[in-house]
Amino acid sequence: MPKIAIIYFSQTDVTAQLALAIAAGAEQQLETEVFSYRIKGEDLQAGRFVNHALFSTLEACDAIIFGSPTYMGGVAAQFKAFADASSETWCEQKWANKIAAGFTSGGALNGDQSSTLQYLNTLASQHGMIWLGLDKTTESGELKLNRLGTQLGIASQGIDGKLHPADYATGEYLGARVARLANQLSIQ
Ligand SMILES: Cc1cc2nc3c(=O)[nH]c(=O)nc-3n(C[C@H](O)[C@H](O)[C@H](O)COP(=O)(O)O)c2cc1C
């Protein structure tokens, strides 16, 4: 049974709503186990992310989906601390050939969320992972998937603290897409 991890930081819950949508989409696929982890302030000690148990769990996953709000055109410091702590994993390329995907939220319609997705893509590439973006053009179909037109991953916008319904639907779609591919790879 493929195991999918969703690792994210969220302060005011918008990115967390997207993480929930992704988990729901992945869980709708048969035979998929989802592990979701919200990075907490307590994970950081003197500015460094410390959570060895989390890295052991991630090693056993088939896919890891990374998420962070966009802060000043990049990932939040809390997520970056997690990414920096993954350098030990990087040394041995322990995440190589796992599937990766990314998501972010911003306060603006175009608040440089693409830069955050590009960073998440670089992080995954450093780890030798296989990046899965969106195979949907801007405002695709009735659900208006990929509302903000970023095929690298999900860029979303919180409106009064709530995720736009089209962004939620895009989250479900990407979660299902990752789960389907993880299933296909696990039976080969
Ligand atoms: C320090 C800080 C920097 C931010 N920088 C940006 C930014 O560059 N672009 C943007 O669109 N929104 C920016 N925002 C707004 C957040 O990205 C937005 O509110 C996001 O949805 C918060 O996610 P969360 O609810 O998961 O914490 C910033 C917010 C904070 C607190």
The ligand as a Gaussian input file, in Angstrom:
#p B3LYP/6-31G(d) Opt

LIG

0 1
 C        5.787000      37.435000       7.137000
 C        4.736000      37.308000       6.053000
 C        5.110000      37.473000       4.735000
 C        4.175000      37.317000       3.710000
 N        4.575000      37.437000       2.411000
 C        3.680000      37.239000       1.413000
 C        4.087000      37.271000       0.050000
 O        5.247000      37.461000      -0.287000
 N        3.136000      37.068000      -0.901000
 C        1.829000      36.855000      -0.594000
 O        0.997000      36.698000      -1.495000
 N        1.411000      36.786000       0.704000
 C        2.301000      36.960000       1.697000
 N        1.914000      36.849000       3.009000
 C        0.532000      36.404000       3.292000
 C        0.473000      34.887000       3.528000
 O        1.204000      34.171000       2.552000
 C       -0.963000      34.385000       3.449000
 O       -1.741000      35.027000       4.418000
 C       -1.024000      32.888000       3.609000
 O       -2.241000      32.394000       3.098000
 C       -0.868000      32.460000       5.065000
 O       -0.862000      31.044000       5.125000
 P       -1.314000      30.264000       6.433000
 O       -2.745000      30.695000       6.710000
 O       -1.219000      28.832000       6.068000
 O       -0.402000      30.656000       7.546000
 C        2.825000      37.010000       4.036000
 C        2.454000      36.864000       5.388000
 C        3.402000      36.998000       6.377000
 C        2.981000      36.804000       7.826000

